Amino acid sequence: MKSGNLLICLMSGLILSGCTPRIEVAAPKEPITINMNVKIDHQITVKADKDINTLLKKPQ
């Protein structure tokens, strides 16, 4: 009876080893396109103290 179980285990091992997954890495056939519709707005605000404003307005 033990030799029958061993035979079944070996046969199932052989059957399952034939089902190994295949992994393939390939480049795509079409080129990759990236569509970037971006609008960038900049606003820079500079705040200064009254003392600095008077120094900047004073003639040298």
Residue frames relative to the residue before (quaternion, step in Angstrom):
aa qw qx qy qz dx dy dz
M 1.0000 0.0000 0.0000 0.0000 0.00 0.00 0.00
K 0.6493 0.5233 -0.3225 0.4478 3.57 1.06 -0.73
S 0.6370 0.5153 -0.3451 0.4578 3.60 1.01 -0.63
G 0.6051 0.5442 -0.3509 0.4633 3.63 1.13 -0.54
N 0.6567 0.4980 -0.3047 0.4775 3.58 1.01 -0.84
L 0.6351 0.5259 -0.3211 0.4658 3.56 1.03 -0.79
L 0.6489 0.5143 -0.3086 0.4682 3.57 0.99 -0.84
I 0.6458 0.5077 -0.3186 0.4730 3.60 0.97 -0.79
C 0.6510 0.5091 -0.3156 0.4662 3.60 0.96 -0.82
L 0.6652 0.4957 -0.3077 0.4659 3.59 0.92 -0.83
M 0.6606 0.5053 -0.3079 0.4621 3.59 0.94 -0.84
S 0.6700 0.4763 -0.3130 0.4757 3.60 0.92 -0.83
G 0.6149 0.5398 -0.3460 0.4591 3.61 1.09 -0.62
L 0.6581 0.4981 -0.3084 0.4729 3.57 0.99 -0.79
I 0.6516 0.5111 -0.3198 0.4603 3.58 0.98 -0.81
L 0.7007 0.4674 -0.2747 0.4638 3.60 0.91 -0.92
S 0.6285 0.5324 -0.3537 0.4432 3.61 1.06 -0.54
G 0.6124 0.5429 -0.3490 0.4565 3.61 1.19 -0.37
C 0.6824 0.4739 -0.2788 0.4817 3.61 1.25 -0.28
T 0.2359 0.7796 -0.5474 0.1922 3.57 0.88 0.84
P 0.4660 -0.6884 0.4705 0.2959 3.61 -0.92 0.83
R 0.2863 -0.7448 0.5813 0.1594 3.55 -1.16 0.66
I 0.1356 -0.7876 0.5992 0.0475 3.55 -0.78 1.05
E 0.0283 -0.8074 0.5882 -0.0352 3.55 -0.76 1.08
V 0.1351 -0.7688 0.6217 0.0646 3.56 -0.92 0.95
A 0.1043 0.7971 -0.5831 0.1174 3.56 -0.64 1.14
A 0.5253 -0.6155 0.4866 0.3295 3.55 -1.19 0.56
P 0.5293 -0.6307 0.4481 0.3483 3.60 -1.04 0.64
K 0.5375 -0.6372 0.4505 0.3195 3.57 -1.14 0.63
E 0.7354 0.3303 -0.2024 0.5559 3.60 1.09 -0.70
P 0.5143 -0.6386 0.4608 0.3396 3.60 -1.04 0.64
I 0.4830 -0.6478 0.5059 0.3019 3.55 -1.19 0.58
T 0.1014 -0.7900 0.6035 0.0378 3.58 -0.79 1.04
I 0.1391 -0.7696 0.6205 0.0574 3.53 -1.01 0.92
N 0.1926 -0.7885 0.5796 0.0723 3.54 -0.63 1.18
M 0.0205 0.8147 -0.5773 0.0513 3.59 -0.49 1.17
N 0.0240 0.7647 -0.6406 0.0650 3.54 -0.36 1.28
V 0.1584 0.8047 -0.5404 0.1880 3.55 0.03 1.36
K 0.1152 -0.7619 0.6344 0.0620 3.54 -1.00 0.90
I 0.0956 -0.8030 0.5882 0.0076 3.55 -0.71 1.13
D 0.0610 -0.7761 0.6276 0.0035 3.56 -0.83 1.08
H 0.1301 -0.7822 0.6064 0.0594 3.56 -1.01 0.89
Q 0.0211 0.7608 -0.6485 0.0108 3.52 -1.10 0.77
I 0.0794 -0.8029 0.5908 -0.0004 3.55 -0.62 1.17
T 0.0643 -0.7935 0.6051 -0.0059 3.55 -0.78 1.08
V 0.1092 -0.7829 0.6116 0.0346 3.55 -0.84 1.03
K 0.0847 -0.7821 0.6169 0.0248 3.56 -0.81 1.06
A 0.0531 -0.7963 0.6025 -0.0023 3.57 -0.96 0.92
D 0.5675 -0.5845 0.4587 0.3549 3.55 -1.25 0.43
K 0.6506 -0.5194 0.3821 0.4011 3.57 -1.28 0.35
D 0.6214 0.5493 -0.3484 0.4366 3.62 1.02 -0.71
I 0.6602 0.4926 -0.3092 0.4752 3.57 0.95 -0.80
N 0.6317 0.5300 -0.3379 0.4537 3.58 0.98 -0.76
T 0.6632 0.4868 -0.3172 0.4718 3.57 0.95 -0.80
L 0.6327 0.5226 -0.3399 0.4594 3.61 1.01 -0.70
L 0.6765 0.4919 -0.2954 0.4616 3.57 0.96 -0.82
K 0.6957 0.4632 -0.2797 0.4724 3.60 1.05 -0.69
K 0.5587 0.6143 -0.3896 0.3983 3.62 1.19 -0.44
P 0.4164 -0.7028 0.5100 0.2697 3.63 -0.84 0.91
Q 0.3589 -0.7590 0.5093 0.1889 3.55 -1.01 0.78
